[in-house]
Amino acid sequence: MEKFGFVGLPNAGKSSLYNALTGGSALAAPYAFATTDPNIGVAKVFDDRLEKLAEMSGSKKVVPASVQFADIGGLVEGASKGEGLGNKFLGGIREVDAIVYVLRAFTDGDVPGPTDPLEHLRILEIELTLADLDALEKSVYKKRKAARVDKSLQAEVEAVERALAILEEGTPLYRSDLSVADSEILEPYFLLTNKPVLALVNIDEDQLDDVESHVKPVREELGSVATATVDGVEVSTVFGACIQLEAEAAQLDAEDRAEMLDALGLGEGALPRFLSAAYNVLGLRTFLTTGEKESRAWTFRVGSLAPECAGRIHTDIQRGFIRAEVIRWDELLEVGSWAKAKDVGKIRAEGKDYVFTDGDVVDFRFNV
């Protein structure tokens, strides 16, 4: 399961965000390093399509897609040199697939620390960049030496040297013009700034009427990093939310939660939109299965072929794959049932070369 890591200064709201997304009860205390070991949780990705299909099928069980989140202890200036939790903190970040910066904009006299989200962003980016620089400087000498004997390593050495030049200027790799090819070559190094980035600005309840004024400076500072292209559409990667309110709402049952958020004028809340963006930024998409027993959302990577998607359900289905019977979710809803869709010829039979698209509803045929 893909994992996101919450990165922020102490008291920025990381543990409250973890609780809001997972319905958990991680300690959220107004002092530094309340979290010393990562809290790992799973957040459900809300999908209106799944709910509608479940209603159509009269499903007894509904299982949404999910992603994993890690709430990592607070970072402080100098972490790359061992300050605060130091390397323990940075090691936790290296294990995630994408980074979520939690940037504080709220003011609370009982909670120490800066309240300018741009100051938070500055410190976080400096520390992650310095940590990457240190990691590459330690490995480049050995890699250069090995490349003198094994010429196949030359492309890797050149990618490392280009990355070093960027980091030496104090620039995170995700802000640079590093090529996609170089970025892929560097993946085995687990560099902190060679990961997708999202930012969540944590605001006060009384700032909810003007969220944009707190989010805009961060969006402008991050520039092109503040958006991602998803299926040809630009998606924001910078959000504003009153995390404490959403964490409180997450502890309620669905009806009371909806009533609370609606009373505050928050609709479904900011976090479902954030979570959907996080899911898509990693190149994750969803195919669906539906029936009386269960309707379920399954995660796959963009570009996955039918047998790979079958393997997301079970390796036996991938091994014995015959065909995938497929229909778009909206077409299925329009017809009204899988049986009717089959009767009117709306179900397509797709083979091993079929590239799945987001929103496909499928029934796999296999033999093992």
ABEGO torsion letter per residue (X at the ends): XBBBBBBBBBGAGAAAAAAAAAGBABBBBABBGABABBBBBBBBBBBAAAAAAAAAAGBABBBBBBBBBBBBBBBBBGAAAGBEAEAAAAAAAAABABBBBBBBABBBAABBEBABAAAAAAAAAAAAAAAAAAAAAAAAAAAAAAAAABAAAAAAAAAAAAAAAAAAAGBBAAABABBAAAAAAAAAAGBAAABBBBBBBBBBAAAAABAAAAAAAAAAAAEAAABBBBGGBBBBABBBBBAAAAAAAAABBAAAAAAAAAAAGAEAEAAAAAAAAAAAAAGBBBBBBBBAABBBBBBBBBGBBAAAAAAAABAAAAAABABBBBBBAAAAAAAGBAAAAAAAGABBBBBAABBBBBGBBBBBBBBX
